[in-house]
């Protein structure tokens, strides 16, 4: 099995050329999501999924790669649950997350970083407003946050 250090290195390489909407290295987002999962009491499988949560959706890695990767099935299931599908309604996406053990905690960490006011503040007003609504809607679809585990 890949270690968390190996998963982090792999995710950093896979996303090395990407930036977020503010022009920051995309790996900063991955680090924040992984740290958020860790702070929320997530398992190693969830932390690994946090590092990889956008890899397939962003075409940084393929689903075939994920299938063959030396990762726990739990991690693979979470990554697949968090991978948005073209044309998929938010309700279906949220239901898949809720139906996949461990995925909700990773998505909560993802939403927390995406909706960080400091991160949103550097975006233009139209983008900031659109994303704020999008993240609030997903939070509503997921329901009350899971209690943090310690």
Secondary structure as UniProt FT lines:
FT   HELIX           4..14
FT   TURN            15..17
FT   TURN            21..22
FT   HELIX           26..39
FT   TURN            40..41
FT   HELIX           44..52
FT   TURN            53..59
FT   HELIX           63..68
FT   HELIX           73..82
FT   TURN            86..87
FT   HELIX           90..99
FT   TURN            101..102
FT   HELIX           103..114
FT   HELIX           117..121
FT   HELIX           125..142
//
